[in-house]
Amino acid sequence: MRVLVVQNVEIEGPGLLGELLEGAGHTVDLRCAEAGDRLPDGMRGFGGLVVLGGPMNVYEEDAYPHLRQVGVLLDEALAGELPVVGLCLGAQLMAKARGAVVRRNPVKEIGVYHVELTADGAADPVFAGLEPRVLVFQWHGDTFDLPYGARLLATGRECRHQAFRYGRRAYGFQFHWEVDGVMVGAWARDYREELAAFDGSTPEDLAARFQAVAGGLRAVGRIIGDNLLRLFN
């Protein structure tokens, strides 16, 4: 399958998800908006869509015009019931594409947090093999309402809507299960001012906290990623 991957900024790549897609024999067509890559006019020729994260907000289309085309691609992929994965900003764009409101969360989440699977989440094949309480990495300031007809799969104490399924083959994740230590280190350095304003941490502080639980986070990401691969068959 040829999978379109929309990368909004150069330091927020597909990580583990890209590795797994390529390892399964799929063709990953990566388009990075920040690097000037042109997004396709539609989903013709693609069997699936992945939309990654980024520091922008869904309502900043004037500053980031490519977001309008991402919305077009999401609308077409969702309407056609193609496999779709949205990560962080990608999940918010998915919600917006289906008419849900995206807004500031009361607090930011940066670092390692627990999320809880809902009853729907515990029964969903994408979360098969996970405990009801899951350790994940977060970096976001916005949240989304649940699109009409979507199923809430995971919740958090500071941000309720953490993962959802729309239809049979579209999943949005507010948290970053795809990251590794290299990615987190790059984010911490590039977004160091946001990190310092959040809790006074340095990039080294955040990297150390991530590395302390990196094995567990990797295991969670691998389970979710392996389960998601079934969507692309």
C-alpha positions, 0 to 999 in steps of 0.5 A: 500500500502507498501511504501518504504521511503529512509531516508539518515540521521537520523535527516531528517525523513519523518515528516508530510508525514510519519504521513499522509501515516500511518494515511491513512492505508499505510505501511511505510517501512523506510530504513535509510542509515546512520543507516546501513539499507539495501536498497532493490534490487528493487521495487518489493513488494512496491507500492510507493517510497519516497526519503528524504533529506540530507546534501550530494550531488547527485554527492557524490556517492563515499562518500555515496555509497547508493546513487547509489542504490537510483538511481536504485530504482528511475529509476525503480519506475519512469519507472513503473509509481509508485507514487514517492515523492522526498523531497530536495535531493530526488527531486535532485536525481529524476532529476538526475535519469531522466538525468537532471543536478544537480549543485550548486545553485548560493546561498544557501536557509536556512529559510522561503521563498516564492515560486510562483506556475506556471500555471501548478502548479496552475492547478495541483491537488497536489497544489489544495487549495493553493494561488499562492504565498506559504510560505515554509521552505528551506535548500539546496545549490544545484539545478537541471535542469528540466528533459525532459518532466517534468512540472515545478510547482513552482518557487523561486526568488533565486532558479528557480526550486522548484517543478516539476511533472514527468509523472502522479504520481511523484513529486519532491519538493526542499522545505521542506513542511514535517517539524515541529519545532522539526525537524527544531530545530534538523537540526539547532543544527546539522548543526549550522556551515553551518547556521552560515556561511550562515547568522550568525544565531544561532539555536535559531534564526532559531527556532524563525523564524520558530515558528513565521510562523509555523501554516501557514507552517503546513497548507501548508504542510497538504494541499500538503500532503493530496493531495499527498495521492491520488497518493497512492490509 
